[in-house]
Amino acid sequence: MRREGTLEEISDGRLYDLNDMVKADCRECEGCSECCRGTGDTVILDPLDVNRLSLCLKKTPEKLMEEELVLDVADGNILPHLRARGKEERCVFLDNQGRCSVHPARPGICRLFPLGRFYENGGFRYFLQIHECPKPNRGKIKVKKWIDMPDARRYDKFVSDWHYFLKDVQEVLYDAEDTELIKNLNLYVVNRFYIKPYEPERDFYGQFYERLKEGRELLALA
């Protein structure tokens, strides 16, 4: 989700790469679940997030979207978000002890926090959000260790390619006057990249890029 304000206003003014040290280590967030409350519609999921949750919970993407996820608009795209519950708008996966019940499969935005991504020149770098996390005395940790994703470089490429594909989709949506085209394009993105299962015995990224190639070809014809 796009953020308002300058980088200087929301960060420590630095940009980080995977091998940089950053003061983001909340030491397992012991005694704190502040970032899992008041989430509203801010936790937007990418196709890998939904695939990992589907495997972790042994539920189809359709079932997840009936119970734990909700489709909502983000920067012009209709995309899955984590569902928030109650007056506190608690993340649906926050348990009674204030801990994440799907921690090994937690979404990319949750893995990042309190980091963010600054996109430019067809890629992105990380920045530290200075007003978001109330946890005091955070320790220094290497960015790729904090994110805790296998094959971090490949993961970053996937995140970047998905982000810029969605931007291309947005351009078509913003320029389109045909409501049927808008509806069909949004349905295509949700069904092709999220709902259609990824074969667990095959590499996720390989399957994703097959779909991305098809999606880019479709956009070229729109």
ABEGO torsion letter per residue (X at the ends): XBBBEBAAAABAGBBBBAABBBBABAGGGBGBAAAABGAEAABBBBAAAAAAAAAAAGBBAAAAAAAABBBBBBGGBBBBBBBBBEAAGBBAABBAAGBBAAAAABBAAAAAOABBBBBBGGBBBBBBBAAABABBGBBBBBAAAAAGBBGAAAAAAAAAAAAAAAAAAAAAAAABABAAAAAAAAAAAAAAAAABBBBAABBAAAAAAAAAAAAAAAAAAX
